[in-house]
Amino acid sequence: MSNTAQAPNVAAFLAELSALTVKHGLAVAGCGCCGSPFLVPTGEKYPNPCAQSLEFHQSAERYETET
């Protein structure tokens, strides 16, 4: 898929992710050292970024966290 074709999908994804962030008060952030995603309550300073990870499990079709 070209970057041009992907751009509308990215914009739509980010719009829906923004709505989920507002609805649930959780933001997806990324670790600065390893890039692992993690959840943080909105409006709070980031905790230890390696303390919690976020992973999408394709077979279960859902995100799961590990602490």
N, C-alpha and C positions, 0 to 999 in steps of 0.2 A: 504494500500500500504506500502510495506516495505521501509526502508531507502535506501536500495540498489537499488530498482526499482525507487525510487524518485530522486536519485542523477542526472541522465542524464536530467530529466525534469528541475531540479533546475539550472543546468549548462546552459541549453539552454535558460531558462527564463532570467537568469542574463546576458547572452551574448546579447540577444535582448534588454533588459532594458538598457544595457551599450550603445548600438547603438542609442537608442532613446534619451538617456541623451546627447550624443555627438551631435546628429542631432538637438535637440531642445534647448540645453543649460539649461536644467532643471534636477535637481537631486531629487530623493525621499529620504527624511530623516525622522527620527522618533523623537518624543518628548521624552526627557529624563525622564519626570515626569509621563507621562501617556501612552507613547508608540504610540500615534496617529501619523500617517504618515502626512507629509506635503511636499510641493514642494519648492525648493530653487534654484535660478539661480546658475549655476556652477561658481566657483571661487569667490563667495561672502560668507561673514560670515552669519551664520544662524540668521534670525530675531527671534523675539519672537516665539518659537516653538508652542505655543498654539494659535497663531493668525490665522493660516490657517490649515485646516485639509483636508485630501484626503480620499475619500471613493469610493469603487467600488459598483455601483448599479446594481445588478444582472438582474433585469427586464429590465433596459435600456441598459445593456451590455456595460457600459462605466464608467470611473472614473469622479467624480465631486469634486470640491473644495468648501469649505465654509470658509468665512472669518468673 
